[in-house]
Amino acid sequence: MNRVETQFFELATEDRPFFLQSGESLACARLAYETYGRLNAARDNAILIFHALSGSQHAAGLNTEVPGTAGRWTDEVHVGWWDDFIGPGKGLDTDRFFVICVNYLGGCYGSTGPSSLDPRTGRPFGPRFPQLTMSDIVDSELALLDHLGIEVLHAVVGASIGGLLALSLVTRYPERVRTVIPFATAVRVTPLQRLHNFEQICAIEADPDFRGGDYSADRPPNRGLALARMIGHKTFVSLGAMEERARTEIVRRDGTLAWYQLRSSLESYMLHQGQKFVRRFDANTYLRILDAWNRFDLVREAVATDLVALFQRCRRHNYLVFTIDSDACYYPEEQAFLMEVLKKAGVNATRITVHSDKGHDSFLLEAHLYCPFLRAVLQG
């Protein structure tokens, strides 16, 4: 497996601040990113990937250490989360394309976020880190593309909330993209997603160790963050796949719960997912991303009258939209609605429905179901 290293881009400095949609600005900020393949002389073979909720810049290869991650770079993330998709001859063929993946602004894997040190105080930003929108994240990554000299992307790819970011980019800057490939995503936030996200926010806020976001590194709100992850996790994995995974789980009675005694491997599996997650993620970062997700409004952020008018800007694009038939996070009707909007807007679009028993996480686990279509569209 190829070893890769995270690179860093100085997004903001004191004499060149980065301005946010809220009106606030960052006087010091950087982005962590990785690249795979080579940028050609014409600089027109680049593909930008937007990662999902708790993903990172590390999409392929082996990376065992990233500066500035404060112990969160655990064994679980050493192998790229899309390693089966990216590489020579794979769906995102690095013999032909230059692939870029960036840790979101506000992230905790090397990009500046709530867990980063505020140079003005020498303490973590914590709750003082400014509110973010999906547009802010997109604009920060466009600044990186400008730095790399990439004016037009061959394609933009995004899965889950990465798909929201991909759609934000192509509707606000349609001249900068040729092909658009959203996986398991939507053009809107559903009521069920808002409720699930709000439950997760409440779980973190209710942890006494949260302390309004000013928690200590020695005592973070692990119980609240673990509970939040359990709330979200059940939408990422189908119930059938969850039961299958849980069959090998040992029922742990480790004193995590004061009164209730675990009675099934499924309960133990979910508890383990939460406990594993807190070792690699930051609670304030999680809140910032959930907040940006819940406030996502594509029409408002792109300054349009409605979705059809918005996507009329994309008539020169080619769209490949992936649906997962067992998805309980972004249900198939959301991609059907996207296709309806694209058709009314006169956009060339193809929709592929992947039949999987693994739920939303299929896009992470089953490259063989997606890569033939990726190759056909990207190389065609």
PESUL-V642838 format. One record per residue. RES is the residue in one small letter. SS is DSSP state (hx for helix, st for strand, lp for the rest). PHI is phi in radians with two decimals (* if undefined). NEAR is the number of other C-alpha atoms within 10 Angstrom. Layout:
res=RES ss=SS phi=PHI near=NEAR
res=RES ss=SS phi=PHI near=NEAR
This chain:
res=m ss=lp phi=* near=8
res=n ss=lp phi=-1.20 near=9
res=r ss=st phi=-1.49 near=11
res=v ss=lp phi=-2.27 near=19
res=e ss=lp phi=-2.21 near=15
res=t ss=lp phi=-1.30 near=20
res=q ss=st phi=-1.89 near=15
res=f ss=st phi=-2.30 near=15
res=f ss=st phi=-2.11 near=17
res=e ss=st phi=-1.38 near=16
res=l ss=st phi=-1.30 near=22
res=a ss=st phi=-2.48 near=19
res=t ss=st phi=-2.34 near=13
res=e ss=lp phi=-1.04 near=10
res=d ss=lp phi=-1.61 near=8
res=r ss=st phi=-2.51 near=12
res=p ss=lp phi=-1.21 near=15
res=f ss=st phi=-1.85 near=19
res=f ss=st phi=-1.61 near=15
res=l ss=lp phi=-1.83 near=18
res=q ss=lp phi=-1.04 near=14
res=s ss=lp phi=-1.25 near=11
res=g ss=lp phi=1.72 near=8
res=e ss=lp phi=-1.37 near=14
res=s ss=st phi=-2.52 near=14
res=l ss=st phi=-1.95 near=18
res=a ss=lp phi=-1.56 near=17
res=c ss=lp phi=-2.63 near=18
res=a ss=st phi=-2.76 near=22
res=r ss=st phi=-2.38 near=21
res=l ss=st phi=-2.05 near=27
res=a ss=st phi=-1.65 near=26
res=y ss=st phi=-2.60 near=24
res=e ss=st phi=-2.28 near=19
res=t ss=st phi=-2.27 near=23
res=y ss=st phi=-2.42 near=23
res=g ss=lp phi=1.50 near=19
res=r ss=lp phi=-2.11 near=15
res=l ss=lp phi=-1.37 near=20
res=n ss=lp phi=-1.34 near=12
res=a ss=lp phi=-1.09 near=7
res=a ss=lp phi=-1.39 near=8
res=r ss=lp phi=0.99 near=16
res=d ss=lp phi=-2.14 near=19
res=n ss=lp phi=-1.99 near=21
res=a ss=st phi=-1.53 near=27
res=i ss=st phi=-2.17 near=25
res=l ss=st phi=-1.73 near=22
res=i ss=st phi=-1.90 near=22
res=f ss=st phi=-1.76 near=29
res=h ss=lp phi=-1.38 near=26
res=a ss=lp phi=-1.50 near=18
res=l ss=lp phi=-0.82 near=16
res=s ss=lp phi=-1.94 near=19
res=g ss=lp phi=-1.38 near=21
res=s ss=lp phi=-2.60 near=24
res=q ss=lp phi=-1.21 near=26
res=h ss=lp phi=-1.53 near=29
res=a ss=lp phi=-1.65 near=30
res=a ss=lp phi=-2.65 near=25
res=g ss=lp phi=1.38 near=21
res=l ss=st phi=-2.06 near=17
res=n ss=lp phi=-2.42 near=19
res=t ss=lp phi=-1.70 near=15
res=e ss=lp phi=-2.70 near=17
res=v ss=lp phi=-2.29 near=18
res=p ss=lp phi=-1.07 near=12
res=g ss=lp phi=1.43 near=17
res=t ss=lp phi=-1.82 near=19
res=a ss=lp phi=0.87 near=15
res=g ss=lp phi=1.47 near=13
res=r ss=lp phi=-1.39 near=19
res=w ss=lp phi=-1.44 near=21
res=t ss=lp phi=-1.45 near=15
res=d ss=hx phi=-0.95 near=11
res=e ss=hx phi=-1.06 near=14
res=v ss=hx phi=-1.92 near=18
res=h ss=lp phi=-1.17 near=18
res=v ss=st phi=-1.62 near=19
res=g ss=lp phi=-0.95 near=20
res=w ss=lp phi=-1.18 near=20
res=w ss=lp phi=-2.17 near=19
res=d ss=lp phi=-1.05 near=19
res=d ss=lp phi=-1.30 near=19
res=f ss=lp phi=-1.73 near=24
res=i ss=st phi=-2.05 near=23
res=g ss=st phi=2.65 near=21
res=p ss=lp phi=-1.01 near=14
res=g ss=lp phi=1.33 near=13
res=k ss=lp phi=-1.50 near=18
res=g ss=lp phi=-0.99 near=22
res=l ss=st phi=-1.79 near=26
res=d ss=st phi=-1.35 near=21
res=t ss=lp phi=-1.36 near=21
res=d ss=lp phi=-1.28 near=13
res=r ss=lp phi=-2.03 near=18
res=f ss=lp phi=-2.14 near=24
res=f ss=st phi=-1.84 near=22
res=v ss=st phi=-1.78 near=26
res=i ss=st phi=-2.18 near=21
res=c ss=st phi=-2.37 near=23
res=v ss=st phi=-2.16 near=31
res=n ss=lp phi=-1.26 near=27
res=y ss=lp phi=-0.94 near=32
res=l ss=lp phi=-0.96 near=27
res=g ss=lp phi=1.63 near=28
res=g ss=lp phi=-1.40 near=29
res=c ss=lp phi=-2.28 near=29
res=y ss=lp phi=-2.05 near=33
res=g ss=lp phi=2.08 near=28
res=s ss=lp phi=-1.35 near=27
res=t ss=lp phi=-1.20 near=26
res=g ss=lp phi=-2.72 near=26
res=p ss=lp phi=-1.02 near=26
res=s ss=lp phi=-1.48 near=27
res=s ss=lp phi=-1.34 near=23
res=l ss=st phi=-1.34 near=15
res=d ss=lp phi=-1.36 near=19
res=p ss=lp phi=-1.09 near=11
res=r ss=lp phi=-1.32 near=9
res=t ss=lp phi=-2.09 near=8
res=g ss=lp phi=1.33 near=9
res=r ss=lp phi=-2.00 near=11
res=p ss=st phi=-0.99 near=19
res=f ss=lp phi=-0.98 near=21
res=g ss=hx phi=0.96 near=21
res=p ss=hx phi=-1.22 near=18
res=r ss=hx phi=-1.46 near=11
res=f ss=lp phi=-1.16 near=20
res=p ss=lp phi=-1.15 near=18
res=q ss=lp phi=-1.14 near=18
res=l ss=lp phi=-2.04 near=20
res=t ss=lp phi=-2.05 near=23
res=m ss=hx phi=-1.05 near=26
res=s ss=hx phi=-1.08 near=22
res=d ss=hx phi=-1.07 near=22
res=i ss=hx phi=-1.11 near=21
res=v ss=hx phi=-1.06 near=21
res=d ss=hx phi=-1.10 near=21
res=s ss=hx phi=-1.14 near=21
res=e ss=hx phi=-1.31 near=25
res=l ss=hx phi=-1.16 near=18
res=a ss=hx phi=-1.08 near=18
res=l ss=hx phi=-1.13 near=19
res=l ss=hx phi=-1.03 near=17
res=d ss=hx phi=-1.05 near=11
res=h ss=hx phi=-1.06 near=13
res=l ss=hx phi=-1.45 near=12
res=g ss=lp phi=1.34 near=13
res=i ss=lp phi=-1.77 near=19
res=e ss=lp phi=-1.53 near=16
res=v ss=lp phi=-2.28 near=19
res=l ss=st phi=-1.43 near=20
res=h ss=st phi=-1.08 near=21
res=a ss=st phi=-2.78 near=26
res=v ss=st phi=-2.14 near=26
res=v ss=st phi=-2.25 near=22
res=g ss=st phi=-2.68 near=22
res=a ss=st phi=-2.07 near=25
res=s ss=lp phi=1.04 near=23
res=i ss=hx phi=-1.25 near=27
res=g ss=hx phi=-1.09 near=23
res=g ss=hx phi=-1.18 near=26
res=l ss=hx phi=-1.04 near=27
res=l ss=hx phi=-1.16 near=30
res=a ss=hx phi=-1.07 near=27
res=l ss=hx phi=-1.22 near=25
res=s ss=hx phi=-1.11 near=24
res=l ss=hx phi=-1.09 near=24
res=v ss=hx phi=-1.29 near=24
res=t ss=hx phi=-1.50 near=23
res=r ss=hx phi=-1.59 near=22
res=y ss=lp phi=-2.35 near=17
res=p ss=hx phi=-1.08 near=19
res=e ss=hx phi=-1.28 near=16
res=r ss=hx phi=-1.77 near=18
res=v ss=st phi=-2.48 near=24
res=r ss=st phi=-1.85 near=19
res=t ss=st phi=-2.13 near=21
res=v ss=st phi=-2.18 near=27
res=i ss=st phi=-2.27 near=24
res=p ss=st phi=-1.59 near=26
res=f ss=st phi=-1.86 near=26
res=a ss=lp phi=0.77 near=31
res=t ss=lp phi=-2.51 near=30
res=a ss=lp phi=-2.79 near=25
res=v ss=lp phi=-1.78 near=20
res=r ss=lp phi=-2.63 near=19
res=v ss=lp phi=-1.69 near=19
res=t ss=lp phi=-1.37 near=15
res=p ss=hx phi=-0.99 near=10
res=l ss=hx phi=-1.14 near=12
res=q ss=hx phi=-1.12 near=19
res=r ss=hx phi=-1.02 near=16
res=l ss=hx phi=-1.21 near=12
res=h ss=hx phi=-1.05 near=19
res=n ss=hx phi=-1.15 near=21
res=f ss=hx phi=-1.16 near=16
res=e ss=hx phi=-1.05 near=16
res=q ss=hx phi=-1.17 near=24
res=i ss=hx phi=-1.05 near=22
res=c ss=hx phi=-1.09 near=16
res=a ss=hx phi=-1.06 near=19
res=i ss=hx phi=-1.23 near=26
res=e ss=hx phi=-1.07 near=20
res=a ss=hx phi=-1.40 near=16
res=d ss=lp phi=-1.23 near=17
res=p ss=lp phi=-1.03 near=13
res=d ss=lp phi=-1.37 near=18
res=f ss=lp phi=-1.17 near=21
res=r ss=hx phi=0.92 near=14
res=g ss=hx phi=1.18 near=14
res=g ss=hx phi=1.70 near=19
res=d ss=lp phi=-1.70 near=15
res=y ss=lp phi=-1.35 near=18
res=s ss=st phi=-1.54 near=13
res=a ss=lp phi=-1.12 near=11
res=d ss=lp phi=-1.39 near=6
res=r ss=st phi=-2.48 near=9
res=p ss=lp phi=-1.30 near=21
res=p ss=lp phi=-1.37 near=25
res=n ss=hx phi=-1.14 near=21
res=r ss=hx phi=-1.13 near=20
res=g ss=hx phi=-1.14 near=24
res=l ss=hx phi=-1.18 near=30
res=a ss=hx phi=-1.11 near=26
res=l ss=hx phi=-1.12 near=25
res=a ss=hx phi=-1.03 near=25
res=r ss=hx phi=-1.13 near=24
res=m ss=hx phi=-1.12 near=20
res=i ss=hx phi=-1.08 near=18
res=g ss=hx phi=-1.29 near=18
res=h ss=hx phi=-1.06 near=18
res=k ss=hx phi=-1.22 near=16
res=t ss=hx phi=-1.63 near=18
res=f ss=hx phi=-1.58 near=20
res=v ss=lp phi=-2.10 near=21
res=s ss=lp phi=-1.12 near=22
res=l ss=hx phi=-1.07 near=16
res=g ss=hx phi=-1.11 near=13
res=a ss=hx phi=-1.14 near=13
res=m ss=hx phi=-1.14 near=19
res=e ss=hx phi=-1.09 near=15
res=e ss=hx phi=-1.12 near=12
res=r ss=hx phi=-1.13 near=13
res=a ss=hx phi=-1.25 near=18
res=r ss=lp phi=-1.06 near=12
res=t ss=lp phi=-1.64 near=11
res=e ss=lp phi=-1.41 near=17
res=i ss=lp phi=-1.47 near=12
res=v ss=lp phi=-1.25 near=18
res=r ss=lp phi=-1.69 near=17
res=r ss=lp phi=-2.04 near=12
res=d ss=lp phi=-1.82 near=9
res=g ss=lp phi=1.48 near=9
res=t ss=lp phi=-1.08 near=13
res=l ss=lp phi=-1.78 near=9
res=a ss=lp phi=-1.35 near=7
res=w ss=lp phi=-1.99 near=7
res=y ss=lp phi=-1.25 near=9
res=q ss=lp phi=-1.77 near=14
res=l ss=lp phi=-1.00 near=16
res=r ss=lp phi=-2.11 near=11
res=s ss=lp phi=-2.53 near=14
res=s ss=hx phi=-1.17 near=18
res=l ss=hx phi=-1.16 near=20
res=e ss=hx phi=-1.08 near=15
res=s ss=hx phi=-1.13 near=17
res=y ss=hx phi=-1.05 near=22
res=m ss=hx phi=-1.15 near=21
res=l ss=hx phi=-1.09 near=19
res=h ss=hx phi=-1.12 near=16
res=q ss=hx phi=-1.06 near=15
res=g ss=hx phi=-1.15 near=22
res=q ss=hx phi=-1.15 near=19
res=k ss=hx phi=-1.22 near=15
res=f ss=hx phi=-1.15 near=21
res=v ss=hx phi=-1.16 near=20
res=r ss=lp phi=-1.30 near=15
res=r ss=lp phi=-2.12 near=19
res=f ss=lp phi=-2.46 near=24
res=d ss=lp phi=-1.90 near=25
res=a ss=hx phi=-1.14 near=25
res=n ss=hx phi=-1.10 near=30
res=t ss=hx phi=-1.08 near=22
res=y ss=hx phi=-1.04 near=22
res=l ss=hx phi=-1.11 near=25
res=r ss=hx phi=-1.09 near=22
res=i ss=hx phi=-1.22 near=23
res=l ss=hx phi=-1.06 near=21
res=d ss=hx phi=-1.12 near=19
res=a ss=hx phi=-1.09 near=18
res=w ss=hx phi=-1.13 near=22
res=n ss=hx phi=-1.13 near=20
res=r ss=lp phi=-1.66 near=15
res=f ss=lp phi=-1.07 near=21
res=d ss=lp phi=-2.48 near=19
res=l ss=hx phi=-1.06 near=23
res=v ss=hx phi=-1.15 near=20
res=r ss=hx phi=-1.17 near=12
res=e ss=hx phi=-1.16 near=16
res=a ss=lp phi=-1.65 near=18
res=v ss=lp phi=0.97 near=12
res=a ss=lp phi=-2.35 near=15
res=t ss=lp phi=-1.48 near=10
res=d ss=lp phi=-2.82 near=13
res=l ss=hx phi=-1.14 near=20
res=v ss=hx phi=-1.11 near=19
res=a ss=hx phi=-1.06 near=15
res=l ss=hx phi=-1.10 near=21
res=f ss=hx phi=-1.38 near=25
res=q ss=hx phi=-1.11 near=18
res=r ss=hx phi=-1.18 near=18
res=c ss=hx phi=-1.82 near=25
res=r ss=lp phi=-1.15 near=15
res=r ss=lp phi=-1.58 near=15
res=h ss=lp phi=-1.54 near=19
res=n ss=st phi=-1.92 near=19
res=y ss=st phi=-1.97 near=23
res=l ss=st phi=-2.13 near=21
res=v ss=st phi=-1.87 near=22
res=f ss=st phi=-1.78 near=22
res=t ss=st phi=-2.02 near=24
res=i ss=st phi=-1.96 near=25
res=d ss=lp phi=-1.16 near=20
res=s ss=lp phi=-1.80 near=23
res=d ss=lp phi=-1.21 near=24
res=a ss=lp phi=-1.96 near=20
res=c ss=lp phi=-1.76 near=23
res=y ss=lp phi=-2.02 near=26
res=y ss=lp phi=-1.05 near=19
res=p ss=hx phi=-0.94 near=19
res=e ss=hx phi=-1.13 near=12
res=e ss=hx phi=-1.23 near=18
res=q ss=hx phi=-1.26 near=24
res=a ss=hx phi=-1.10 near=15
res=f ss=hx phi=-1.15 near=14
res=l ss=hx phi=-1.03 near=20
res=m ss=hx phi=-1.11 near=21
res=e ss=hx phi=-1.09 near=13
res=v ss=hx phi=-1.12 near=20
res=l ss=hx phi=-1.08 near=23
res=k ss=hx phi=-1.10 near=15
res=k ss=hx phi=-1.12 near=13
res=a ss=hx phi=-1.48 near=18
res=g ss=lp phi=1.36 near=15
res=v ss=lp phi=-1.71 near=20
res=n ss=st phi=-1.28 near=15
res=a ss=st phi=-2.54 near=19
res=t ss=st phi=-2.15 near=14
res=r ss=st phi=-2.03 near=16
res=i ss=st phi=-1.99 near=15
res=t ss=st phi=-1.74 near=15
res=v ss=st phi=-1.60 near=18
res=h ss=lp phi=-1.65 near=14
res=s ss=lp phi=-2.52 near=18
res=d ss=lp phi=-1.75 near=18
res=k ss=lp phi=-1.76 near=22
res=g ss=hx phi=1.27 near=26
res=h ss=hx phi=-0.96 near=29
res=d ss=hx phi=-1.22 near=23
res=s ss=hx phi=-0.94 near=23
res=f ss=hx phi=-1.16 near=23
res=l ss=hx phi=-1.62 near=15
res=l ss=hx phi=-1.96 near=15
res=e ss=lp phi=-2.18 near=15
res=a ss=hx phi=-0.99 near=17
res=h ss=hx phi=-1.09 near=13
res=l ss=hx phi=-1.44 near=16
res=y ss=lp phi=-2.02 near=18
res=c ss=hx phi=-1.08 near=19
res=p ss=hx phi=-1.03 near=12
res=f ss=hx phi=-1.28 near=15
res=l ss=hx phi=-1.07 near=18
res=r ss=hx phi=-1.05 near=15
res=a ss=hx phi=-1.07 near=10
res=v ss=hx phi=-1.31 near=18
res=l ss=hx phi=-1.23 near=22
res=q ss=hx phi=-1.61 near=12
res=g ss=lp phi=-1.46 near=6
